[in-house]
């Protein structure tokens, strides 16, 4: 998988083993939202982080450090 950037969709991110745990660790609300399931292909991590005031750079660093 290529480096995850702010433009990566949640669907693509969740294909990476361990990504769900990283997103949950950072309290990404989309992980528990039933409606988000239908928009995973459209939701970009950068936009979601901005909407909820989450630390995008830290999230990206953690995601890209997954093996």
N, C-alpha and C positions, 0 to 999 in steps of 0.2 A: 504494500500500500504506500502511496506517495505521502509526502509530508502533509499533515493536516493544517489548513489555513482557516482564516475567518470566513471564507466562502464555502467551506465544506458543509454539506447537508448532514443533518442528524442521521439520516439513513446510511450514508456512507461511513460516518464515524462509527456507528453502532456495529458495522461489519468487522471492526477491529476488536480482537479478544481483549477484554478488560476495560473497554471504553465505557460501558454502562456504569461500572463501578466508579470510574473517574468522574463522570457527569453527575452521578448521585452524590459523590463526595463534595462537589461544588454546589450542591443544592439546585441543580437545574430543574425547574418546575415541570418542564415538558416530560420528564421521565414518569411522572405520576398523573399526567393529564390525559384522560381518555380521548380527547379530541385531537391531541397532538399526533396520535397514532396515524391519523388520516392525512397528516401534512408533513410527515418525516422527510419526504422527498423534496419539499420546498423550504423547510426551515433551515436557515444557515446559522451555524454556531455564533458567528459574529453578531448577527441581528438579535438572536435570542439573548446573548450575553448583554448586549446594549439595553434591551428592553427591561431586563431584570437587574441591571447594575452588577453583573458578575465579572470577576477578574479574568477577562479573555486571555491575556498573555499567560497567566498561570495555568488556565485550563488547557491551552494549546501546548504549553510546555509538558504538562503531565501526559496528555494524549500522545504526543510525539515521542515521549520516552518509553512508551509501552513497547515491549518486544514482540 
